[in-house]
């Protein structure tokens, strides 16, 4: 979980798409962006870039203080151009997804994974490939461990499934949230940054105090091809934690990249090629 400034936001679903609504850095591809109500209590907003066929989709999930297009828009567009069926899912409490404000109970990662699987049920998606960034990567790892038959492949960017005690000081720097921009507060309905970051810090501290297991205990269940992608300079997700997870996952590997947390941004071409090869191999192509 690291602060990332908001990127150009897609026009909201109620806007007519025209060139005046487009901003530099946004895509000219126009996805369908509906909202689906789930039995978990969430209403999730998603970018639907499926071709209208029964092709197995790639579901992409963003990180903290983001939305699907904010954090992964260029990846979604690139995969779509490769002929893949793409869905960008926005987690509860972020962007247009509900309820707001986003809260952080001790099990918030598991709750998000339950939302993801319920979302797949709601759209009658039997199997999917998952790509998650930061918090979204943690969610994908949990979902792959909870429902291994439903996940065809998984990529977790800047996520390691376990937090060691030495990360406590890094997490404490997130509070009281004076780094959160006004734009981010408005986009995600945050009226009290101290409360937002305080709830997050309390949940993360309790995870560490409980042994640091986010999805490490589920790693042996993950039978699909898995890549954990980390930046060499990512202070929140050290290599040793990634190695610990991969050692427990039957079909996983660790890929290290130069740079920091968002390797899909900093090492774009290398990320694209590795991701496409991974998806093709998982599909037997």
RATAKA-V789522 format. One record per pair of residues at least 12 apart in sequence whose C-alpha atoms are under 6 Angstrom apart, sorted by the first residue. I is the first residue (numbers start at 0). J is the second residue. D is the distance in Angstrom with one decimal. If there is no record, write none. Layout:
i=[I;I]
j=[J;J]
d=[D;D]
This chain:
i=[0;0;6;7;30;30;30;31;31;32;32;32;33;41;41;42;42;43;44;44;44;45;45;45;46;46;47;48;48;49;49;55;56;56;56;57;57;57;57;58;58;58;59;59;59;60;60;60;61;61;62;62;62;62;66;66;67;67;67;93;94;94;100;103;103;105;108;112;112;126;126;127;127;128;128;128;128;129;130;130;131;132;133;133;133;136;136;136;137;137;141;143;144;144;144;147;151;152;152;153;154;154;154;155;156;157;157;159;159;160;160;160;161;161;161;161;162;163;164;174;175;176;176;176;215;218;218;219;219;222;224;224;225;226;226;226;227;228;228;229;230;230;230;230;230;230;230;231;231;231;232;232;233;233]
j=[63;133;69;25;46;47;48;46;47;45;46;47;45;91;97;96;97;96;89;95;96;87;88;89;86;87;86;85;86;84;85;127;84;85;127;85;127;128;129;86;87;129;87;130;131;88;131;135;132;135;132;133;134;135;89;94;87;88;89;187;186;187;188;198;199;202;138;138;142;149;150;150;151;150;151;152;153;153;153;154;155;156;156;157;158;155;156;158;158;160;214;221;217;220;221;221;223;223;224;225;225;226;227;227;228;229;260;240;241;213;214;215;211;212;213;215;211;211;207;196;193;192;193;196;244;247;248;247;248;250;250;251;251;251;252;253;253;254;255;255;255;256;257;258;259;260;262;256;257;258;258;259;259;260]
d=[6.0;5.9;5.2;5.9;5.6;5.5;5.3;5.8;4.9;5.4;4.6;5.9;6.0;6.0;5.7;5.7;5.0;4.6;5.6;5.8;5.0;5.4;4.5;5.9;5.5;4.8;4.9;4.9;5.7;4.4;5.5;5.8;4.6;5.4;5.3;4.9;5.8;4.6;5.7;4.8;5.8;5.0;4.8;4.7;5.6;5.4;4.6;4.8;5.2;5.0;5.4;4.8;4.6;5.1;5.1;5.7;5.0;5.6;5.2;4.9;5.7;5.2;5.8;5.6;5.4;4.7;5.8;5.1;5.2;4.4;5.5;5.3;5.6;5.8;5.1;4.8;5.9;4.7;5.9;4.7;5.1;4.6;5.9;4.8;5.2;4.3;5.8;5.3;5.5;5.9;5.3;5.6;4.8;5.0;4.9;5.7;5.7;5.1;5.0;4.8;5.8;4.9;5.9;4.8;4.8;5.1;5.6;6.0;4.9;4.9;4.7;5.3;5.2;4.8;5.2;6.0;4.5;5.8;6.0;5.4;4.4;5.1;5.4;5.7;5.9;5.6;4.8;5.5;4.9;5.9;5.2;5.9;4.4;5.7;5.1;5.7;5.0;4.8;5.9;5.0;5.7;4.8;5.6;5.1;4.5;5.5;6.0;6.0;5.4;5.7;5.4;4.6;4.5;4.9]
